[in-house]
Amino acid sequence: MMTIQPYLFFDGRCEEAIAFYRQALGAEVTMLMRFRESPAPAGAVPPGAEDKVMHASLRIGTAMLMASDGRCLGKPAFQGFALSVDAPDVAGAEQMFAALADGGSVQMPLGKTFFSPSFGMVTDRFGVGWMVIVPA
């Protein structure tokens, strides 16, 4: 079986993003390693980034999301994709959507569509695009 998992590089804001997704989506941190904990030679660590997140794994519902601070340049760029998250019902969709929109921007407000009782698109405060949907 082949598995594809999203890996997001927050460029220095990973710890903040993890806290946000824990609050907004109930994400559970299953693994977190900082650059200073890496067995790699010290030269591989960006200067001043020893306490930044080298790798983290988050469980959101049944999905896994991996994340890192990457090169720690402070300019995360998320383009050309969105993460789709299923909500259990309309009330759950409203709660998730509002949490993800806090500090972000709404591209398509939540509403009834021909394919869902509730669907909307939002970009969170880190620039990650989300599609919140209640499966039909």
Backbone as a ProteinNet text record, in pm:
[ID]
protein_1_A
[PRIMARY]
MMTIQPYLFFDGRCEEAIAFYRQALGAEVTMLMRFRESPAPAGAVPPGAEDKVMHASLRIGTAMLMASDGRCLGKPAFQGFALSVDAPDVAGAEQMFAALADGGSVQMPLGKTFFSPSFGMVTDRFGVGWMVIVPA
[TERTIARY]
84.1	0	88.9	54.1	129.1	55.5	130.5	73.6	140	59.7	112.4	73.9	173.1	147	199.6	119	167.8	280.3	381.9	493.6	504.4	474.3	471.2	594.7	655.5	772.3	729.2	733.2	685.7	795.5	915.4	1024.6	1050.1	1042.2	1070.7	948.8	828.1	705.2	636.4	709.6	650.4	588.1	657.8	604.5	473.9	468	345.9	233.7	267.3	168.5	116.2	203.7	161.7	61.7	92.9	1.6	-133	-128.5	-250.9	-335.1	-273.6	-349	-398.3	-327.3	-377.5	-507.2	-508.9	-627.8	-739	-707.1	-808.1	-866.9	-782.4	-826.5	-809.9	-762.4	-740.6	-622.7	-524.6	-407.4	-332.9	-280.9	-201.5	-58.8	38.1	179.1	223.3	263.7	308.3	460.4	528.5	675.6	722	826.3	885.1	1033.7	1115.9	1261.2	1310.7	1389.8	1449.8	1586.2	1634.3	1762.9	1874.3	1872.7	1979.5	1978	1867.3	1855.5	1896.2	1929.2	1962.7	2097	2104.7	2235.1	2326	2274	2354.5	2461	2569.4	2674.6	2618.6	2680.6	2633.5	2624.1	2702.3	2699.9	2567.3	2485	2356.6	2248.6	2278.5	2180.6	2194.3	2082.9	2091.9	2139	2232.6	2281.5	2167.6	2167.2	2063.8	1932.4	1928.1	1802.6	1804	1892.3	1906.6	1776.6	1692.7	1567.6	1447.8	1468.4	1360	1325.9	1209.4	1160.4	1222.6	1301	1359	1253.1	1175.5	1069.6	962.7	837.5	724.8	621.3	552.5	440.4	317.7	209.1	82.9	-26.1	-109.8	-227.3	-346.5	-419.8	-542.2	-650.8	-736.1	-833.4	-758.1	-779.3	-707.9	-589.2	-565.8	-459	-332.6	-219.9	-92	-44.7	7.3	64.1	203.4	302.3	438.4	475.3	564.1	597.7	740.8	795.4	932.2	947.2	1051.5	1088	1173.3	1215.2	1292.2	1418.7	1440.6	1562.1	1550.6	1434.5	1414.5	1438	1394.8	1415.6	1301.7	1192.7	1083.1	987.8	993.2	905.9	838.9	747.5	680.4	596.4	598	520.5	445	314.5	231.2	144.5	174.7	102	72.6	-39	-69.3	-132.5	-177.7	-244.1	-331.3	-418.1	-496.2	-513.9	-530.1	-559.8	-710.3	-769.3	-912.8	-937.5	-1026	-1055.4	-1205.9	-1242.8	-1383.2	-1431.2	-1548.4	-1613.4	-1726.7	-1756.1	-1859.8	-2001.2	-2021.4	-2153.8	-2137	-2247.9	-2242	-2186	-2227.5	-2176.7	-2025.5	-1978.7	-1834.9	-1759	-1818.6	-1755.7	-1744.3	-1850.7	-1848.5	-1739.8	-1723.8	-1622.5	-1481.8	-1455.5	-1323.7	-1292.3	-1388.8	-1369.8	-1336	-1411.4	-1386.4	-1247.9	-1207.7	-1076.1	-965.2	-978.3	-876.3	-872.4	-987.5	-995.2	-940.4	-926	-876.4	-734.5	-719.2	-589.1	-557.4	-649.9	-630.2	-726.8	-762.7	-856.4	-947.3	-1072.1	-1173.1	-1175	-1161.3	-1170.8	-1313.9	-1380.8	-1518.9	-1587.2	-1683.2	-1750.1	-1818.1	-1831.4	-1902.7	-2045.1	-2091.7	-2229.4	-2265.8	-2392.7	-2444.2	-2405.7	-2360.9	-2327	-2400.2	-2388.6	-2451.9	-2386.3	-2263.6	-2192.2	-2176.3	-2221.4	-2202.7	-2304	-2348.6	-2433.6	-2357.4	-2221.6	-2140.9	-1999.5	-1955.9	-1822.4	-1772.9	-1644.5	-1583.7	-1433	-1372.1	-1227.7	-1168.1	-1058.5	-995.4	-843.3	-772.1	-626.5	-596	-522.9	-495.8	-386.7	-354.8	-258.6	-116.3	-89.7	43.3	49.4	-67	-72.5	-110.6	-147.7	-189.2	-337.1	-369.9	-507.1	-578.6	-703.1	-785.7	-921.7	-972.3	-1109.6	-1180.7	-1279.5	-1356	-1484.2	-1512.7	-1627.8	-1698.1	-1829.9	-1911.7	-1944.2	-1894.6	-1924	-2075.3	-2116.1	-2259.3	-2310.1
-117.9	0	124.6	221	345.2	453.9	531.3	641	770.6	873.8	1006.5	1095.7	1162.5	1249.5	1389.2	1491.6	1628.4	1660.5	1732	1777.1	1927.9	2004	2149.5	2211.1	2307.4	2377.8	2518.7	2546.4	2673.5	2778.7	2746.5	2842.3	2926	2860.8	2929.8	2948.1	2914.1	2933.3	2800.7	2691.2	2558.7	2539.3	2578.3	2560.3	2637.9	2757.8	2838.3	2769.3	2713.3	2643.2	2519.3	2445.1	2326.1	2365.3	2468.7	2514	2555.3	2624.2	2667.6	2547.9	2447.6	2331	2243.7	2245.1	2173.9	2237.3	2370.2	2442.4	2437.2	2462.3	2474.5	2341.1	2236.6	2109	1990.2	2014.1	1902.8	1815.5	1873.1	1797.1	1741.9	1621.1	1555.2	1540.8	1589.6	1576.8	1434.6	1359.8	1222.2	1211.8	1313.8	1315.6	1458	1500.4	1632.5	1625.2	1666.5	1670.4	1809	1866.6	1997.6	1977.7	2081.7	2071.6	2031.5	2083.1	2050.2	1903.2	1833.3	1691.3	1599	1656.1	1577.6	1508	1383.7	1315.7	1362.8	1449.1	1501.4	1596.4	1613.8	1707.8	1848.5	1923.3	2057.7	2151.6	2131.6	2219.6	2218.3	2115.3	2104.3	2190.8	2246.5	2327.4	2474.1	2536.4	2679.5	2756.5	2851.1	2927.2	2992.8	2975.5	3033.5	2957.7	2842.7	2768.3	2636.9	2625.4	2499.5	2453	2546.5	2510.7	2507.5	2532.5	2525	2378.4	2355.3	2219.8	2164.9	2058.1	1990.6	1902	1830.5	1743.3	1724.1	1729	1697.9	1619.6	1530.8	1456.9	1488	1521.2	1554.4	1460.7	1413.5	1337.6	1431.6	1444.9	1523.9	1428.5	1387	1282.7	1155.3	1099.3	977.7	1007.8	1135.6	1173.7	1214.9	1196.6	1242.6	1360.9	1461	1579.9	1595.7	1611	1631.6	1778	1828.5	1970.6	1993.4	2106.8	2143.7	2294.7	2346.8	2486.3	2502.7	2392.6	2399.2	2480.1	2575.9	2657.2	2777.4	2796.6	2902.3	3042.7	3069.1	3200	3297.6	3249	3337.5	3372.8	3299	3330.2	3204.2	3143.8	3024.4	3061	2972.6	2996.5	2868.8	2872.4	2757.3	2794	2735.8	2769.3	2642.3	2644	2534.4	2412.9	2422.7	2310.1	2360.8	2274.3	2300.5	2167.7	2172.7	2052.9	2047.2	1931.4	1913.8	1840.2	1894.7	1833.6	1809.2	1684.6	1647.8	1688.9	1748.6	1782.7	1682.4	1650.7	1550.4	1598	1730.6	1788.1	1938	2006.7	2149.5	2230.1	2197.9	2270.8	2251.2	2128.8	2101.7	2176.5	2185.3	2258.9	2406.4	2462	2603.2	2630.6	2539.6	2556.6	2549.3	2446.9	2432.4	2550.4	2589.6	2698	2828.2	2858.2	2981.1	2977.6	2861.6	2850.2	2869.8	2807.1	2820.3	2962.3	3029.3	3164.7	3270.3	3238.5	3334.4	3377.5	3499.7	3550.5	3518.1	3450.4	3413.8	3488.8	3425.9	3491	3387.1	3425.7	3337.2	3355.1	3245	3249	3219	3127.7	3091.2	3062.2	3144.4	3122.2	2985	2931	2804	2819	2717.7	2719.1	2587.6	2570.7	2451	2454.8	2341	2328.3	2206.2	2184.1	2066.7	1936.6	1944.4	1823.9	1809.5	1909.6	1904.3	1993.8	1950.2	2038.7	2159.6	2151.4	2263.7	2250.2	2350.9	2351.7	2495.5	2515.1	2646.9	2636.1	2745	2748.8	2867.2	2840.4	2941.8	2923.9	3034.4	3030.4	3072	2986.9	3017.3	3123	3159.1	3266.5	3236.6	3111.7	3074.1	3068.2	3086.9	3080.8	2944.8	2850.8	2717.4	2722.4	2673.2	2667.3	2544.2	2563.4	2454.9	2455	2336.7	2318.6	2240	2300.3	2234.3	2183.3	2054.4	1993.5	1895.1	1897.8	1792.4	1697.2	1573.3	1479.5	1460.9	1451.3	1435.2	1300.1
0	0	0	-83.5	-92.7	-14.2	62.1	139.4	96.6	76.7	48.2	165	223.7	337.6	308.2	338.6	319	417.8	368.3	452	431.3	534.7	525.1	590.4	521.7	573.2	613.5	743.4	796.7	809.3	769.5	756.4	881.4	997.5	1123.8	1212.4	1163.3	1241.5	1274.5	1268.4	1286.1	1423.9	1527.9	1662.9	1680.9	1627.1	1630.8	1551.9	1436.1	1354.1	1426.8	1492	1566	1675.2	1750.9	1856.9	1796.4	1682.4	1615	1571.9	1508.9	1461.2	1576.8	1687.4	1805.7	1853.4	1856.7	1902.8	1798.2	1672	1566.5	1522.8	1518.7	1461.9	1555.3	1676.4	1768.5	1729.4	1658.4	1615	1736.8	1719.5	1823.4	1772.7	1849.5	1811.5	1845	1741.8	1764.9	1767.5	1713.7	1714.3	1691.7	1763	1741.9	1772.4	1676.9	1696.3	1658.9	1746.5	1720.9	1653.6	1585.1	1516.6	1612.3	1735.9	1831.9	1870.8	1849.5	1884.4	1769.1	1655.8	1537.3	1552.3	1505.1	1506.4	1392.5	1303.3	1191.3	1244.7	1170.1	1211.9	1232.4	1322.9	1358.9	1240.1	1135.2	1019.2	944.2	966.4	896.5	961.6	1078	1151.1	1110	1068.4	1037.1	1160.9	1146.8	1262.1	1339.2	1471.2	1556.8	1556.9	1488.8	1477.4	1555.4	1650.4	1723.2	1789	1833.4	1900.9	1807.3	1678.8	1581.6	1552.7	1493.5	1467.4	1338.8	1354.6	1239.6	1173.9	1256.3	1204.7	1311.1	1266.3	1354.5	1275.3	1344.7	1287.1	1370.1	1301.7	1367.9	1316.4	1406.3	1367.2	1378.1	1268.1	1264.9	1218.4	1310.7	1277.8	1247	1127	1087.6	996.5	965.6	873.2	948.2	881.3	934.3	850.8	919.5	857	915.4	829	876.7	856.8	943.3	938.9	986.7	944.3	980.6	970.5	1032.8	1013.6	889.1	830.2	706.1	723.1	635.4	638.1	730.2	793.5	893.6	839.4	718.8	657	684.2	745.8	782.8	670.2	559.7	445.8	392.4	470.9	418	296.2	195.6	73.7	38.6	52.6	22.1	-97.6	-212.8	-334.3	-413.3	-484.5	-575.2	-512.9	-387.5	-323.4	-209.2	-160.8	-39.9	30.9	162.1	240.4	260.6	236	252.8	383.6	466.1	595	605.5	640.1	657.5	795	799	925.6	947.6	1073.8	1100.5	1067	1075.1	1050.4	1026.4	997.6	966.5	1083.7	1205.5	1322.7	1337	1314.6	1321.2	1213.4	1093.4	983.6	1019.8	1077.3	1116.1	1218.5	1314.4	1419	1360.1	1277.4	1214.9	1124.2	1043.3	947.7	1020.2	1124.8	1201.5	1265	1317.8	1380.8	1278	1160.8	1056.9	999.4	994.1	938.1	1033.1	1162.2	1260.3	1222.6	1178.8	1135.9	991.3	923.1	783.4	693.6	580.2	488.2	423.3	406.1	348.3	196.9	123.4	-21.9	-66.9	4.5	-25	107.5	147.1	275.4	278.9	399.5	415.7	364.4	295.7	248.6	184	159.9	95.6	-52.3	-103.6	-245	-300.4	-429.8	-489.3	-443.1	-388.2	-347.1	-195.3	-119.2	25.9	97.1	215.8	295.2	350	351.6	397.9	343.7	267.4	207.9	203.2	232.7	222.8	207.5	162	142.1	217.4	287.8	371.1	365.1	376.5	390.4	533.6	606.2	747.2	761.9	884.1	912.8	866	828.8	781.3	629.2	563.9	418.3	363.6	451.3	407.7	369.6	249.7	204.1	257.6	300.1	354.1	285.1	260	214.9	323.9	386.7	492.6	428.1	449.3	382.9	474.9	468.5	530.7	416.6	422.5	314.1	295.9	169	137.1	186
[MASK]
++++++++++++++++++++++++++++++++++++++++++++++++++++++++++++++++++++++++++++++++++++++++++++++++++++++++++++++++++++++++++++++++++++++++

